[in-house]
């Protein structure tokens, strides 16, 4: 018998002063049985940082040919491809050829070897951005996990403040490649 995903709900009030984006998004996020809450929250943060009316979660872990999130145009072209974790070079190359813009969010402090091996090979992609969330940032995100989350998010000058009625996180992502 296959394990089922656990469903989380997140009501996100986003105030992104860097992009002049102010919106509320009511999200349903499936936590795959093989996924950690930390990874799920990094996916949620990736959504928040790139929020748009056409940005959506995909099947993610259960599908090899889709990212974690994507934004498609009305003609079904992939405008934005977002991956989480440490994808291999082949997947990154495929993403960069299929999408106008690709963003990879690494997290958890276990990615320096991955980055040192791939960095020289990735500089040739003009449409690729790699953002690292230090271990402390992903720990702060995990502290916010609840089955139903009411989150207030403020983004200004690259700093992210997330909070609910009990916990607050202050995150500063590191841009490794633009």
N, C-alpha and C positions, 0 to 999 in steps of 0.2 A: 504494500500500500504506500503510495507516494504521500509525502508530507505536503501540506498546503501552506501557502504564504500567510503571514500574519498581516492584517490590515491596520494601518495607522491613518489618522486624520490630522491634518495640520491646517489651521486657519492662520494665515500669514499676512500681517499688515506691514507692507513694505514701504519705507520712506528712503529712497535712494537719491540722495542729494547729488551724487556724482553724475547720474544719468538723468536727473529730473524726472524720476519715475516714482509715482505714488499710487499704489494700488493694493487691494486686498485679494488674496488668492486662497480659495478653499481647495486643498489638495488631498487626494487619497493616495497613499503610498503603500505599496505591497513590499513587505520584508520577506525576501526569498528565504527558504529554510537554510540555505548554505551561506546566507549573508549575515554580517554582524550589524548591530544597531549603529555602531560607529560609521560603517559604510553607508547605511541608509541616511544618516544625518548629513554626511558629506554630499550625498545626492540632493538632499533637501537644500543645503546651502548653495550648491551649484545652481539649482533652480532659482533661488532667491537672487543670486548675483547676476543672473541673466534673464530675469523675469520678463516675459513678453506674452501677449495674448495668444500667440501661436506656439509657444514653448510647451512641450509635453513630455511626460515620462513614457518610456517605451517598455517593451518586454524585458529589456535589460539582460540579466544573467542567463536567462533561458534562451536567448537568441544571439548567435554569433555575428550576424550581419546588421545589428542595430546597436546604437550607442545607449547610454543610460538615459539621455535626454536628447531631443532634437527639436529644431524649429524648421518647419517646412513652409515654403511659399504656397500660394494658391495654385500654382502649377505643379506642385509636388516636388520641387527642387529642394534639396537640403541646404538651408541657409546657415544653420548652426548645428554642429555635432559635438556633444559633450560626453566624455568618458571619465570614469572615476577609477583610480587605482594606478596600476603600472602595466599598461598594455604593451604588447611587444611591437617591434618595429614594423612588422607586416600589417598589423591592425592600424597603426598610426598612418602608414603610407596609404592604405585603403581609405581611411577616413578623410585624409587630406585631398585625395583625388575625387571623392564623392561630394564633399561639402565646401561651401564658400569659406567657412571659418570653423576651426576645430579647437576646442579647449579641453585640456586634460587636467583634472584635479587629482593630485597625489596627496596622501595623508598618512599620518601615524608614525612618522619618523623612521620607517623601515625602507625608505626609497632612495637613499643616497647612492647605493651601488647601482641600482637600476638607472638612475639619472647619469652617473658618471660613464656608464657604458653606452647609453643612447644619445647623450647630448651632442657629440660630434656629428652623428648621423642625421639629427633632426634640424639642424640650423638651415638646411636647404629649403625647408617648407615655409613659404611666406604667409600661409594662412593658419599657422599653428601657434597656440599659446599654451604654456605649461605653468600651472600654478600649484605651489606646495602649501599644504596646511600643516604646520608643525604639530608635533605630538600633543602639546598643551592645548592647541585649538581643537583637535578632534576629541580630546577628553572633555573639554567644555561643552562641545556639541552633544556628546553622549549623555551628559548630566541633564540635558533638557528633554530627554526621551520620555514620552507618555503616549498611551494609545490614542488620546485626543489631546492635541496641543493647540494652545492659543498663543501665538508668538508675535511679538512686536519686533520689527527689524529696522534698524537705522544704519545707513551706509553713508559715510562722508570721508573724503580724502583717503580712500582705501581702507579705512577702519570699519569693522562691522560690529554692531552691538545687537545681540539677540537676547530676548528675555521673555519670560512668562511671569506669572504672579509670584513665583518663588525663587527663580534662578536667573542669573544674568551671565552672559558670555561676551567677552571682548576679544575679537579675532582680527589679526593682521596677517593676511595671506602673503606669501613670498612669491613674486613673479620670477620664474626661472628662465622663461623664454617668451619673447613677444614677437 
